[in-house]
Amino acid sequence: EPEKPTLYRLTVRPNPSNAQIRILNIQPRYQPGIALEPGSYIVEISRSGYETQTLTVRVANADVTLPVTLIKQPEPEPEPSYRLTVRPDPADAQIRLLGVRPRYRPGIELNPGSYTVEVSRSGYQTQRVNVRVANADVTLPVTLLKEPEPVAPVPPPEPTTYRLTVRTDPSRARVRLVNSSFNYRPGVRLLPGQYTVEVSRRGYETKQVTVRITDRDVIELVSLERIAVAPSPTPPPLTPMPPPRTGAWSIGSVQIDGSITGVDRGEVQRVLSRYVGQTVNRGSLLNAAMQVYRTTGITLSFVVRNAASGSAVLEARVSRRLRRTYESSIPLVTPSQIERSGFGVSVQ
């Protein structure tokens, strides 16, 4: 058998003692007193904070002890820092450094570089300022501008209105505005425009007048005419009451066409009911038809049915109906236009 080679021990004594030791050109890991065949070995000694050393060791015919002292790496020189002080106006403004971790405080130490300083306060415009710290302390004055006072919105001017006063004869007559959202009262304020005023009182012919308001207050005088009242003759016993004079009828009751319903029926009833117990003629009924048309758009014709008692039944029938929508208004008409629209009085 060939003789086994003689082995010798290698021991490395590093300084610092906890340095790491490796033999680079063989497989076995280094351990103190490792047995090696004669030959050359590359030994690496390293430790954090020290310069690594690589040495070639020759093992010949004896154990080897290798002292190695590592050299400390030089400490890096600390980066210089300089103080930053912000002088805000107003003095109680808030100051922030944007994009860096440390919070601002007066005289904060910063490394050289560029920084963004934000200065803010309620009621003032926020400012952001770029600051360059180079090789000296920096003092930065920042004056904030006040926020402009909010401008109160100017309300639109109130539309110009004028007063309407209707003086009636008789003085206690009822006054109302037809087809208007305004309720009449003496001196009511109205926008410029055209209005239909209706004046009525029991025992008087109702009257509608058109009032135009332009650029001043208006006082309108309206006089009503009494409804002619026929004397009530006392009939002799068992003798029928004589008929009324030609062209005049004493109304005992009123009947309204069944096709007139709702608000329109109420308006017709209101206009015609004041004739019950009164003596009317064709002119009275034409006036009533005009009132009904102006408020409803309906043209009436009348049938007068005389009774033996002397009182007549007044029947109101629809002769023509104006088609209209909610937004549309009813045009004003004259008596002759009502006549041509179908108004008439027949006696039975």
FIMARBA-755311 format. One record per residue (C-alpha): residue number from 1; residue in one letter; x negated, y, z. Coordinates in pm, 1 decimal, m for minus. Each point is the difference from the previous one (the first is absolute). Layout:
N
NUM a X Y Z .
...
// end
This chain:
348
1 e 0.0 0.0 0.0 .
2 p m123.5 354.8 m71.0 .
3 e m81.3 197.2 307.0 .
4 k 253.4 261.8 110.7 .
5 p m132.7 356.5 m15.6 .
6 t m90.2 160.7 329.3 .
7 l 257.0 260.2 118.2 .
8 y m78.2 322.0 182.8 .
9 r 222.3 236.5 195.0 .
10 l 88.5 355.0 m106.6 .
11 t 118.1 245.6 264.4 .
12 v 88.6 362.1 m80.4 .
13 r m8.9 256.0 285.0 .
14 p 208.3 293.9 m121.3 .
15 n 28.4 340.7 159.2 .
16 p 281.2 71.6 66.0 .
17 s 52.4 m352.1 124.3 .
18 n 355.7 m35.7 m139.6 .
19 a m107.8 57.0 m358.5 .
20 q 123.1 m251.6 m259.3 .
21 i m260.3 m234.8 m152.6 .
22 r 30.2 m191.9 m327.9 .
23 i m241.5 m218.1 m203.4 .
24 l 91.3 82.5 m355.2 .
25 n m171.7 m274.3 m200.8 .
26 i 120.7 m312.7 183.2 .
27 q 339.2 m147.8 76.2 .
28 p m20.2 m53.2 379.9 .
29 r 108.7 293.6 213.0 .
30 y m267.3 156.6 217.4 .
31 q m6.5 m80.9 368.1 .
32 p m285.5 77.1 243.4 .
33 g m274.6 m264.6 m31.7 .
34 i 133.1 m143.1 m326.3 .
35 a m227.4 m284.4 m128.1 .
36 l m134.9 67.8 m346.8 .
37 e m237.6 m172.2 m240.8 .
38 p m311.4 191.1 m90.0 .
39 g 74.6 265.4 m262.5 .
40 s 109.3 359.2 m54.9 .
41 y 334.7 125.5 131.2 .
42 i 183.5 330.3 m51.3 .
43 v 145.3 129.1 327.0 .
44 e 258.6 284.1 18.6 .
45 i 57.1 189.5 328.5 .
46 s 291.5 249.2 17.0 .
47 r 220.6 190.7 242.2 .
48 s 254.4 276.7 m38.3 .
49 g m164.3 338.3 50.0 .
50 y m345.6 m129.9 m89.9 .
51 e m196.5 m40.2 m318.0 .
52 t 9.0 m363.6 m124.0 .
53 q m343.6 m171.4 m33.4 .
54 t m82.7 m290.3 m234.6 .
55 l m330.2 m185.3 74.4 .
56 t m182.4 m294.9 m158.4 .
57 v m124.3 m248.4 263.5 .
58 r m256.0 m276.2 m73.9 .
59 v 22.0 m317.7 203.0 .
60 a m326.0 m197.5 m39.6 .
61 n m118.7 m227.3 279.7 .
62 a 138.8 151.7 320.2 .
63 d 314.5 141.9 155.6 .
64 v 71.3 362.7 m89.6 .
65 t 140.0 273.7 223.6 .
66 l 95.4 315.7 m190.4 .
67 p 61.1 324.9 190.3 .
68 v 205.8 254.2 m202.7 .
69 t 93.9 349.4 112.0 .
70 l 276.4 168.6 m201.5 .
71 i m6.2 371.5 m66.7 .
72 k 310.3 199.5 92.6 .
73 q 178.2 173.5 m281.6 .
74 p m6.5 380.3 39.7 .
75 e 319.5 146.8 153.1 .
76 p 203.0 191.8 m262.9 .
77 e m2.2 367.5 67.7 .
78 p 346.8 120.2 112.2 .
79 e 185.8 204.2 m263.5 .
80 p 12.1 364.7 102.8 .
81 s 337.3 142.4 106.3 .
82 y 130.3 355.5 24.9 .
83 r 286.2 166.4 183.8 .
84 l 321.9 112.1 m169.2 .
85 t 218.2 260.1 173.1 .
86 v 325.5 128.9 m153.5 .
87 r 128.3 343.4 113.7 .
88 p 370.6 6.5 m94.2 .
89 d 232.6 300.1 1.8 .
90 p 242.1 m44.6 171.9 .
91 a m222.0 m156.8 263.8 .
92 d 245.3 m279.2 93.3 .
93 a 13.5 m146.2 m351.8 .
94 q m51.3 m376.5 m37.1 .
95 i m325.8 m114.4 m166.2 .
96 r m61.6 m337.5 m166.2 .
97 l m290.3 m157.4 m188.3 .
98 l 145.7 m193.7 m293.5 .
99 g m149.2 m327.8 m118.6 .
100 v m231.8 m62.8 298.8 .
101 r 54.8 m192.9 320.3 .
102 p m111.5 243.1 274.0 .
103 r 264.9 248.4 114.2 .
104 y m95.5 363.0 m18.8 .
105 r m110.7 180.3 312.8 .
106 p m182.4 332.8 16.0 .
107 g m371.9 m54.3 m70.1 .
108 i 43.9 m357.7 m129.6 .
109 e m329.1 m148.9 m123.0 .
110 l 7.2 m111.7 m363.0 .
111 n m254.2 m148.2 m238.3 .
112 p m83.5 205.0 m307.2 .
113 g 271.0 m26.4 m263.9 .
114 s 329.6 146.9 m124.2 .
115 y 308.7 7.4 222.1 .
116 t 362.3 112.1 m44.8 .
117 v 139.9 204.4 288.5 .
118 e 379.6 44.3 36.0 .
119 v 129.5 291.5 209.7 .
120 s 374.9 23.8 70.7 .
121 r 255.1 162.8 228.1 .
122 s 378.8 24.8 m0.3 .
123 g 114.2 314.1 m179.5 .
124 y m324.2 28.9 m199.6 .
125 q m123.2 m135.5 m332.3 .
126 t m229.5 m303.1 48.8 .
127 q m353.8 40.2 m138.9 .
128 r m248.4 m266.7 m108.1 .
129 v m362.9 113.9 m26.7 .
130 n m301.7 m194.5 m134.0 .
131 v m307.4 39.6 225.4 .
132 r m357.0 m100.4 m86.9 .
133 v m226.4 m93.2 292.5 .
134 a m362.1 6.3 m122.4 .
135 n m282.2 90.3 237.9 .
136 a 153.8 229.3 261.6 .
137 d 298.4 40.3 231.3 .
138 v 313.0 136.3 m170.8 .
139 t 259.9 242.7 138.2 .
140 l 311.6 24.4 m218.8 .
141 p 252.1 285.6 46.0 .
142 v 348.8 m80.1 m140.8 .
143 t 288.5 250.5 m0.9 .
144 l 345.9 m141.9 m67.9 .
145 l 266.3 192.6 m190.4 .
146 k 348.5 24.3 146.6 .
147 e 279.6 m182.7 m180.8 .
148 p 222.3 251.1 m182.6 .
149 e 325.0 73.4 179.9 .
150 p 286.4 m197.0 m156.7 .
151 v 219.9 221.4 m211.4 .
152 a 363.1 m28.1 100.1 .
153 p 218.5 m80.7 m300.6 .
154 v 207.2 293.5 m112.7 .
155 p 365.7 m99.8 9.3 .
156 p 191.9 73.6 m317.2 .
157 p 204.7 318.1 21.2 .
158 e 356.7 m41.9 112.5 .
159 p 239.3 28.3 m293.4 .
160 t 171.0 338.2 m10.8 .
161 t 362.0 m12.0 111.0 .
162 y 271.0 264.1 13.6 .
163 r 310.0 45.5 212.1 .
164 l 351.3 m62.5 m130.1 .
165 t 291.9 156.6 184.9 .
166 v 357.9 m51.5 m118.7 .
167 r 255.0 255.3 120.6 .
168 t 352.7 m136.9 m36.8 .
169 d 346.0 147.7 m5.4 .
170 p 168.1 m135.7 210.1 .
171 s m294.7 9.5 238.0 .
172 r 44.7 m348.4 150.4 .
173 a m7.0 m189.4 m327.6 .
174 r m214.7 m314.0 m28.5 .
175 v m315.9 34.2 m208.9 .
176 r m205.1 m289.2 m138.6 .
177 l m270.9 m56.9 m260.0 .
178 v 114.9 m248.9 m265.0 .
179 n m245.7 m273.3 m111.3 .
180 s m276.5 135.6 224.8 .
181 s m199.0 m157.2 281.3 .
182 f 28.3 325.8 197.1 .
183 n 284.7 64.6 242.2 .
184 y 129.2 352.3 m20.8 .
185 r m26.8 234.1 294.2 .
186 p m12.0 378.7 m12.7 .
187 g m348.3 105.7 m115.1 .
188 v m102.9 m353.6 m104.6 .
189 r m344.3 0.6 m163.5 .
190 l m4.0 m143.3 m352.1 .
191 l m259.6 m48.7 m271.0 .
192 p 46.7 201.4 m318.5 .
193 g 256.6 m163.7 m225.3 .
194 q 367.7 m26.8 m83.3 .
195 y 255.0 m111.9 260.1 .
196 t 374.4 m68.2 m5.1 .
197 v 179.5 149.2 301.2 .
198 e 347.6 m124.4 90.0 .
199 v 224.5 212.1 224.6 .
200 s 326.9 m142.2 133.0 .
201 r 262.8 58.5 262.9 .
202 r 338.7 m154.1 59.5 .
203 g 270.5 194.5 m178.1 .
204 y m246.4 150.7 m251.1 .
205 e m119.3 m102.6 m343.0 .
206 t m346.7 m161.3 32.2 .
207 k m262.2 187.2 m197.7 .
208 q m338.9 m108.3 m136.0 .
209 v m256.9 257.6 m109.0 .
210 t m349.1 m35.8 m143.7 .
211 v m274.1 187.3 187.3 .
212 r m348.8 49.5 m143.8 .
213 i m290.0 64.7 238.0 .
214 t m311.2 142.0 m163.0 .
215 d m228.4 225.4 203.1 .
216 r 206.2 154.4 280.2 .
217 d 266.8 m66.0 261.6 .
218 v 354.3 m28.5 m134.6 .
219 i 332.6 108.1 153.1 .
220 e 299.6 m142.9 m189.3 .
221 l 354.3 132.6 49.4 .
222 v 280.9 m253.9 m60.9 .
223 s 369.7 83.1 31.8 .
224 l 260.8 m277.7 0.1 .
225 e 352.7 26.8 m134.3 .
226 r 290.5 m123.2 206.3 .
227 i 195.6 m298.3 m130.4 .
228 a 353.7 116.8 m78.0 .
229 v 241.9 m147.6 253.3 .
230 a 353.9 m43.8 m123.6 .
231 p 270.1 72.0 258.3 .
232 s 165.9 m311.6 133.8 .
233 p 368.7 43.1 m89.6 .
234 t 255.1 m160.9 225.4 .
235 p 211.5 m218.0 m226.3 .
236 p 374.2 3.3 54.3 .
237 p 143.0 m324.4 127.4 .
238 l 30.4 m272.1 m262.8 .
239 t m151.4 236.9 m260.3 .
240 p m334.7 m104.4 m156.0 .
241 m m290.5 245.4 37.0 .
242 p m44.9 214.3 m307.9 .
243 p m312.7 m78.4 m203.5 .
244 p m294.6 235.2 37.5 .
245 r m56.9 276.9 m249.1 .
246 t m135.1 m95.2 m338.8 .
247 g m374.8 m71.8 4.3 .
248 a m22.8 m17.2 381.5 .
249 w 34.3 m312.2 211.2 .
250 s 32.8 m53.6 374.7 .
251 i m235.8 m288.6 78.9 .
252 g 117.7 m250.8 257.5 .
253 s m268.9 m268.6 m44.3 .
254 v m306.7 m86.6 m206.9 .
255 q m86.8 m327.1 m175.8 .
256 i m352.4 m65.7 m133.6 .
257 d m97.9 m227.9 m289.1 .
258 g m115.1 m338.1 138.8 .
259 s m311.7 2.1 m220.8 .
260 i m140.9 286.7 209.3 .
261 t m184.9 m155.6 295.8 .
262 g m256.7 70.7 267.2 .
263 v m143.7 348.8 42.8 .
264 d 174.8 125.4 m314.3 .
265 r 341.7 m104.5 135.2 .
266 g m70.7 178.5 327.7 .
267 e m92.1 317.6 m189.3 .
268 v 320.4 m12.2 m212.1 .
269 q 206.6 m60.5 313.8 .
270 r m167.8 295.8 172.0 .
271 v 73.8 238.1 m289.3 .
272 l 362.7 m105.8 m63.6 .
273 s 118.7 m52.2 357.6 .
274 r 8.0 374.9 62.5 .
275 y 281.8 29.6 m257.8 .
276 v 239.9 m221.5 199.6 .
277 g 283.4 223.0 124.0 .
278 q m105.4 274.0 m241.9 .
279 t 139.8 119.5 m331.5 .
280 v m244.7 m37.7 m286.8 .
281 n m5.9 88.5 m367.0 .
282 r m211.0 m102.5 m297.6 .
283 g m269.9 253.8 89.8 .
284 s m27.2 m142.1 352.0 .
285 l m42.8 m352.2 m135.9 .
286 l m257.4 119.6 m257.9 .
287 n m201.1 156.6 285.1 .
288 a 22.8 m328.8 195.2 .
289 a m113.8 m196.3 m307.2 .
290 m m305.6 225.9 m36.3 .
291 q m95.5 m53.3 365.8 .
292 v 28.1 m377.5 m37.7 .
293 y m205.4 1.5 m321.7 .
294 r m282.5 205.1 151.8 .
295 t m42.8 m242.5 289.1 .
296 t 84.0 m336.2 m163.0 .
297 g m26.2 40.1 m379.1 .
298 i 362.3 m121.0 m35.1 .
299 t 252.1 189.6 m215.0 .
300 l 351.8 m35.8 146.7 .
301 s 338.8 25.6 m161.4 .
302 f 316.7 30.0 208.7 .
303 v 352.0 m137.1 m7.4 .
304 v 262.1 184.4 208.8 .
305 r 295.7 m221.8 92.0 .
306 n 294.0 206.4 126.9 .
307 a 222.8 m154.8 265.0 .
308 a 360.1 73.7 90.5 .
309 s m116.3 136.1 334.1 .
310 g m177.9 281.7 m178.9 .
311 s m350.1 m118.5 94.0 .
312 a m216.0 m135.1 m282.3 .
313 v m255.7 m280.2 m5.5 .
314 l m334.2 111.4 m148.3 .
315 e m179.9 m284.9 m179.6 .
316 a m370.6 49.4 m83.9 .
317 r m126.8 m212.9 m287.9 .
318 v m348.7 m44.1 m152.6 .
319 s m8.8 156.2 m344.4 .
320 r m376.6 m13.6 m48.4 .
321 r m299.4 m101.7 210.3 .
322 l m351.0 142.2 m47.8 .
323 r m268.0 m270.7 m4.6 .
324 r m282.2 105.3 233.1 .
325 t m291.9 m143.2 198.1 .
326 y m100.2 74.4 357.0 .
327 e m256.9 255.6 m110.5 .
328 s 218.2 178.1 m258.4 .
329 s 203.1 309.8 74.3 .
330 i 346.6 94.6 m123.7 .
331 p m2.0 290.1 m247.5 .
332 l 217.7 298.2 77.4 .
333 v 311.4 32.7 m215.4 .
334 t 257.7 265.2 m78.8 .
335 p 380.5 m40.5 24.5 .
336 s 25.1 m27.5 m378.8 .
337 q m256.2 m282.6 m0.8 .
338 i 200.9 m187.1 266.0 .
339 e 311.5 46.7 m215.2 .
340 r m179.0 m152.7 m298.8 .
341 s m136.4 m286.0 214.1 .
342 g 348.2 m138.0 63.1 .
343 f 154.9 213.4 274.0 .
344 g 376.1 22.1 m22.6 .
345 v 319.4 18.6 208.2 .
346 s 311.4 m195.8 m88.3 .
347 v 330.1 22.7 187.7 .
348 q 239.0 m291.9 44.9 .
// end
